[in-house]
């Protein structure tokens, strides 16, 4: 999905969405295991971390790690 924050938006949906209203929507592709939990704290500068279960990340994937507390630092 391409575009920017200020690009044209669809009414009630916004932009950068896949919208379906009163219709059937089918999506096809390879099922992947990409979401899991981190086993311990990741500190700024860490180059590695361990996850709870196997994932099928491949070279070139982008990984996002979200904070679990109010202190996002």
MODELLER restraints for C-alpha pairs under 7 A, 6 or more apart:
rsr = mdl.restraints
at = mdl.atoms
rsr.add(forms.Gaussian(group=physical.xy_distance, feature=features.Distance(at['CA:1:A'], at['CA:16:A']), mean=6.11, stdev=0.5))
rsr.add(forms.Gaussian(group=physical.xy_distance, feature=features.Distance(at['CA:3:A'], at['CA:16:A']), mean=6.95, stdev=0.5))
rsr.add(forms.Gaussian(group=physical.xy_distance, feature=features.Distance(at['CA:8:A'], at['CA:15:A']), mean=6.69, stdev=0.5))
rsr.add(forms.Gaussian(group=physical.xy_distance, feature=features.Distance(at['CA:9:A'], at['CA:15:A']), mean=4.54, stdev=0.5))
rsr.add(forms.Gaussian(group=physical.xy_distance, feature=features.Distance(at['CA:32:A'], at['CA:56:A']), mean=6.51, stdev=0.5))
rsr.add(forms.Gaussian(group=physical.xy_distance, feature=features.Distance(at['CA:33:A'], at['CA:55:A']), mean=5.16, stdev=0.5))
rsr.add(forms.Gaussian(group=physical.xy_distance, feature=features.Distance(at['CA:33:A'], at['CA:56:A']), mean=5.68, stdev=0.5))
rsr.add(forms.Gaussian(group=physical.xy_distance, feature=features.Distance(at['CA:34:A'], at['CA:55:A']), mean=5.40, stdev=0.5))
rsr.add(forms.Gaussian(group=physical.xy_distance, feature=features.Distance(at['CA:34:A'], at['CA:56:A']), mean=6.16, stdev=0.5))
rsr.add(forms.Gaussian(group=physical.xy_distance, feature=features.Distance(at['CA:34:A'], at['CA:57:A']), mean=6.47, stdev=0.5))
rsr.add(forms.Gaussian(group=physical.xy_distance, feature=features.Distance(at['CA:36:A'], at['CA:51:A']), mean=6.57, stdev=0.5))
rsr.add(forms.Gaussian(group=physical.xy_distance, feature=features.Distance(at['CA:36:A'], at['CA:52:A']), mean=6.46, stdev=0.5))
rsr.add(forms.Gaussian(group=physical.xy_distance, feature=features.Distance(at['CA:36:A'], at['CA:53:A']), mean=6.59, stdev=0.5))
rsr.add(forms.Gaussian(group=physical.xy_distance, feature=features.Distance(at['CA:37:A'], at['CA:51:A']), mean=5.64, stdev=0.5))
rsr.add(forms.Gaussian(group=physical.xy_distance, feature=features.Distance(at['CA:37:A'], at['CA:52:A']), mean=5.56, stdev=0.5))
rsr.add(forms.Gaussian(group=physical.xy_distance, feature=features.Distance(at['CA:38:A'], at['CA:50:A']), mean=5.94, stdev=0.5))
rsr.add(forms.Gaussian(group=physical.xy_distance, feature=features.Distance(at['CA:38:A'], at['CA:51:A']), mean=4.33, stdev=0.5))
rsr.add(forms.Gaussian(group=physical.xy_distance, feature=features.Distance(at['CA:38:A'], at['CA:52:A']), mean=6.04, stdev=0.5))
rsr.add(forms.Gaussian(group=physical.xy_distance, feature=features.Distance(at['CA:39:A'], at['CA:50:A']), mean=5.77, stdev=0.5))
rsr.add(forms.Gaussian(group=physical.xy_distance, feature=features.Distance(at['CA:39:A'], at['CA:51:A']), mean=5.26, stdev=0.5))
rsr.add(forms.Gaussian(group=physical.xy_distance, feature=features.Distance(at['CA:39:A'], at['CA:52:A']), mean=5.67, stdev=0.5))
rsr.add(forms.Gaussian(group=physical.xy_distance, feature=features.Distance(at['CA:42:A'], at['CA:49:A']), mean=6.69, stdev=0.5))
